[in-house]
Amino acid sequence: MFLAVHLLIKVLVLCDEDVYVCLCFA
């Protein structure tokens, strides 16, 4: 569970403003 949240936060940070890219990787 913690790993999933950590990865999610990491992806959000990497995506920054690229919301659509975030959704694709989600």
C-alpha angles and dihedrals in degrees: 000000000000091000091053091053091045092052091046092053090046091052092047090052092048093047093046101167097356094101095164091053089050091053090051092054093040 
